[in-house]
Amino acid sequence: MDALIYTAMSGADHAQRSLAVRANNLANAQTAGFRADMAVSETATVQGYGYDARHQARLGANAITHASGQLSETGRALDVAIQGEGYFVVDAEDGTAYTRAGSFTMDAEGTLTSNGYAVRGEGGPIVLPPHSAVTIGNDGTVSVQAEGETAMQVVDKLLLVKPEAADLVKNEKGLLVARSGMDYPADDTVAVAPGHVESSNVSAVEEMMQTMQLTRSFEMQMRLFKAADEMAEGGNRLIRS
């Protein structure tokens, strides 16, 4: 009975925390470049003498789904989407971070930004001089037409990298960072689609199905816990009688 309580309660906790992960995925189904999270769990034994038969479901660090999202054409000069594998590099508060969000904007100083973070080029943060036109090539080359000029001039090239998928985790800001702490070098095999944005890779249908399954699992664990409680109470009555 005691062993059943451990299993039921840890299973219910796992289901509840997994529901939070699925809810966050659904909330970001329309967020451009968002990578869906996966709740990862493993079996863990309870430490201590006499607890060998007691097992728990332990939720580990969340993993990330690296599947590509749908590309949508916008025609906007500062919109760019990565085709296939790869990431943009941005400067976060605590160092290097990676993102697929390619709907870029410029701040007051002309710095190219993604969701407020400076986008890094191969020469550092990309800063655009005053210009009348800007283009981004398929290889990530950023060019501008300076005011009063007719020719396009190359400013920098987007730093496009291909990190190890297993090395990436999300920080509290929702940006991807490397577990190892290393800065990945430019990868010339990464290509981009100018004038496009990538949607979230969240499948709303799949998330809803998983949510319903987790809800049923939570309810089942609660019934098991109630059954274990009733069994314990029945045993106590036998002892008292």
N, C-alpha and C positions, 0 to 999 in steps of 0.2 A: 504493500500500500504506500509506504514511504517512498519507495523507488518510483512508483507511478506518479506521485506528486511532482517529483523532480522533472520527470520527462514532460508531463503535461504543462507545467508552468513555464519551463524554458521554451517549449514548443509554441506556447501562446505568445511569449515575449518575442520570439523570432518572427512569428506571423505579424505581430503588431508593428515591429520595426520595419519589416519588409513592405508593409502597406504604406508606410511613410515614404519609402523610396519610390514606390509606384506612383504615389500621389504627386511627388515632386516631378517625376517624369511627365505625367499628364499635364501638370501646370506649365511645363516648358515645351509642350508639343508644338507651339507656334514660335518658339524662340530660335532665330536663325543661328545655325551652327552648333546647336546644343547637342551634346553627346549623352545618350541615355545611360543611367546607372543600373547596375545589377547588384542585388543583395546576395552576398556569398556567405554560406554557413558551413559549419563542420561539426562533427560529433565530438563532444568533450566529456571526459569522465570526471566525477566529483572526487577531489583529493581528500585523503584521510582514511584511517583504518575502518574497515567495515562498510565502505561506500563503493565497493567495486561494481555492484549491480546497478548503481545510479548513473544515469547518463543525461547529458544536457545538449541542447542545440545552441552552439555558440556562433553569433554573427560576427564575421570577420570584416576586414576593410572592403568597402564596396569596389567592385570592378566596373569598367566602362565598356560600353558597346561602341566599337570603332567603325561600324558600318556607315557608309556614306548616306547622306540625306538627298532629297530631291533637289535638283538645280532648277532655278527659275530665272528667266531672263528679265532684266529690269532696264537695260540700256543706260543705266547711270554710270558715269565715268569712274566713280570711286567704289563701285561695287565689283567684287571679284570673288570667285569661288574656286576652291581647290578641286581638281578632278582626280578621283582615286585617293590614294593614301597621301598623307602629308599634313602639315600644320603651318600656320603663320606663327611668328614669334612676336611677343609683346613684352614690354617692360612693366612688370607689376611692382607693387610697393616693396615686396621682399625678394625681388630678383626676376629671373627669366620665367616666362609662362608661355603656354601654347594654346592656340585657339583655332577654330574653323570659322569664326564669325568674320566675314569679309565685307560687311557693309561699312566701309571706312568713312570717316569725317575728318575735317581739319579743325584744330583749335585756333585760338587767336594768334598764335605764333607761327601758324602754318604747319604744325606737326601733324602727321597722319596718325589717326587714332582709331582704335576698335573698342567700342564701349568704354571710352575714356582712357584707355591705356595706349601709350605710344607704340606704334607699329615699328618693328625693327627691320632695317634693311641690312645689306651686307656691309654697309659703312657706318652702322649705328642707327639711331632713331631717324626716320625719314622726315625731313623738313622741306616743304615745298616753298620755293620763292614765289613772289607775286607773279601771276600768270593769267592768261586768258583761256587756256585749254589744258587739259591733262589727260593722259592715256596710260593704261597699264597693259603691257604685252602678255602674250601667252606664257612667257618665261618669267613673268613677274617684274620686268623692267618698267620703271616708272619714268615717264617723260612729260615735260611741260612745254608749252609755248609761252615764252616770256612776253610780257606786255610790250607791244610795239615791234615784236619780232614775227617772222613768218615760219621759221623752221622749229621743229620739235627738238628739245635738248634733253638728254638723259640725266636724271637727277640721282637715281639710285636704283637698286633692284631689291625687291622684297626678299627677305631671308626666309626661304622655304626649306623646311626640315622634315625628316621622316624618323621620328623617335621610335624606339622599341615600344610596342603597344603595352606590354606588361610593365613597363617602367613608368607609365603615366598614371597619376592619381589626381583627383580634384581637390583643390584647396577650399577654404571657407568662402572664397569669392566666386567659386564656380569655374575658375580657370584651371587648366591642366598644368601640372608641374611634374618634374622628373623625381621619382623616388631616390634615384642615385645622386641627384643634385647636379648632374653634369649638363653642360650646354651643348646641344647637338649642332653639328656643322651643317652648312648649306648642302642640299641634295639637289643636283641638277636634273634628276629624274622626275621631280615634282612639277606638275603643270597646273596652270590656272585657267579659268574661263572668265575673261573680262566681261563686265556688264551683266553678271549673274550673281545670285546669292544662293547659298545652300540652306535648305530648311533643316529643322531638327530631324534627327534620325529616329525619333520616338514613333512607334506604331501605336496609335490611340486604341485600335481594336485589341491588339495584343495586351496592352497595359490594362484595359478594362477586364479582359478575360482573366489575367493573372490576379487582379484585384478581387474579383469574385471568388476565385479559388482560394486565395489567402483568407478571405472573410469566412469561408466555410471551414477552413483549417482552424482558424481562431475559435470559432464556435464549437468545433469538435473537441479541441483541447480543453475548453471550459467545461464541457460535459464530462470529460474524463476526470478533470479536477473535482467536479462535484461528486462523481461516482467514488473517487478515492476518499473524499471526505466522508461520504456516507458509510463506506466500508470501515474507515477508522472509527467512526462513531459506533458502528455495530460491534466492533471488537472491544471498545471501551465498555459498552453495556454488558457484554459477556463477562468481562473481568470483574465488573462491579457486582454482578449477580452471584 
